[in-house]
Each structure stands twice: as structure tokens, then as C-alpha cells.
Amino acid sequence: MVQAQRPSLIRLYQLKDGYCYNSDSLFLFAFAKSFLKRGMRVLDVGCGSGILGALCLRDFACELEMIEKDPANAFLAKLNVAEAILHCGDFLDFRTEKKFDLVISNPPFYRGEILPSKNERLNLARNERSMPLESMLKSVKRALKPNGKFVFCYDAKEAHRVFYALRESGLNAEVARFVHPRESQNATLIMICAKIQSKKSLQILPPLLTHIGLEQMDNSSEVREIYWECNTYSIKVEAKDIGF
């Protein structure tokens, strides 16, 4: 049996003193692959260091734009994904005449009342107050083409609120998948593909189980395959070293 060739390595500079991408973004990209097509016009919202955009560009040769509010992360995202158009600013204020086929995002989704971190960059990346769900969905709909899709993840405990907010904003959830740490544990993440002008019933995929044992390194075979296919490598830098 001939083994598939591993995709080229993606090296990403990330902030040592800020938010770094984690497995959520890699799981989201694996979920999004079913909805991506070569040459699509794609917008990565709250791109951080550019992990999702970099994977979309490498595997689907998309026409990529990214938007990031934090100037230091925006600087690194442009360095990491030089081929993309980078917007440094608040997505809620973003306007574009040329709409997108697909918007992808691992947004800040921890509830606003949760005690904030002393690190403002972490608050910006994690706390929903920096991009409230309902406001984000309105901006997503404004950025999408009439039949465009929004692929994103959110805290599984907020799934009821997410589905309601999607419907209220004019987006219909077509496909969803929950992520569970282990078979015996509750879901921690939900991944959703929503579409404008759709009346399809919701398809709930089998869950993604991240671990098969008690040890942290006991990854499931599906998770090992996702890590292998994404093939990313992180290089940590401090904000002061890049002028921020």
C-alpha cells in the first residue's frame, strides 16, 4: 500500500506572551475541508497568527483575506501568510464590496462574565466581549455571498444559544459536529457549517473523540491523522521583540 504524501510543513510565528493556536483550530480546519473548494474566496476572521488561513491557502489555493484586531498578531499573520490580504482592525467594522464564498473563524467564545485574564491579548482572543456572538453573525452575513457558508467553532455548552442566534441572523445551520475529550466525557466544542438561503435540516455528524485513554498523549487515530495532515510547527516570539 502506497502511503499518502504528507502536506508541506507550515511554520508559524506565534506570540509567547499572547494567544497561541491549539487543537481547536486544527479540528476546525479538518471539519471545514468538506466545504472548501479550490479557488474559493475565503475570509479568516480573528485569524490570530494565521493558522486557519495558512491551511486553507496551502490545501485549496484559495483567494485568501484575513482580519485580526490585535496589531501584534496581525503583524505575525502577515509574516506567516504573506500571500494573503491582511486587514488589521475590528471585524464588526469590516466592510467589503467583493463578497466571500466562505468565512471561517475560531472566534472568542468564552462568556463575557467569566473573570478576565490580566493579559489583554488573551482577553481579546478568548472572551466573547471582544466580539459578541450576535454582532459577529451580522458581520458574517454582510461579508458572505448570497449562497456563502460560515464555518466556525464555539463552546459546546453554548450550542443552544448559537443555533438560536444563527436563525435570528438569517443563517441556517446545515452541519454540526461535537468534539469530546473522551467517550465518557461531555462535549467541549461544537463545529458548525451554516449557510445563507438554506432550509436544509441539520445534519449532526458522529462525534470527534480526541483521546482513547487516560493519558494526554493517547490521541485517537482520527486526531493523529488530523495532526499529520495539518503538519504545523510553532515558533514562539515575544511581542516586544517585534516592536509591540
Phi, psi and omega in degrees: 000129180277125180282138180298147179284134181287136177302156182298147181293135174254117176263131185231124170285135179225159180280123175294327183254032179210195181284132175246143180298153178227194185296335179305316182293323179290320176296319180296318179296318178300320177293320185289338185303331180291341186249353180270144174227152182301136176083000178300152171269114190239140175240124176262113185264130183063052194290345183060232179278358175099017186301310183293316178299319180299318179291318178299318182292315181296315189268342184229006177044045184281164171271102196253134167233149180228150177225135182215134184280324183281119184302322181294315178293323178299319177300314180292322179299318178293324176294319183286325185231071188298334183285343184276157169274124184250128174250122176261108183171183181275124180300330181294341177258002186286132177228141179211140177278327180267112187279170186250147174288325184211134172249133180235143183199138164251086192277169172292121187230007174284137187303145186299331184278352177295140183305121183289156175282157174287344178271108185296329178295322177293321177300317181299321185276335189247327189270130184299340180299333180283341175203082183305143185308308185297320178293319178300316182296323176298318179291324177298312181299323179294330184272343186273151168293164183308325178250023183290163182240147176242119181245123185204170175235162181202165176301125183301328181293344180259013186302320181300318181289325180295314181297320178296314181296323177299311181298318180296331182270356179091019176246139181249124177289119182260321183223138177220150176214132178266148177248127179242137177299319177211166184301328184270000185249154180294157177294144178249341185217146171236137177246134189225141166247118180243153185222145172284147175058048178230141177237019180294149172288155183287130173260119178257114182284162174303149184293153171267116177263123187275331183229150180244357179219187184276338182280150182299329183271003180277063182289148175292162180297324179294319179293319177300321179293320178299314179298319181296316183287324179289316172053066181246155179220128185261136176240115186272134175226158177262147184303321181295334181285344178245015172091019181237000000 
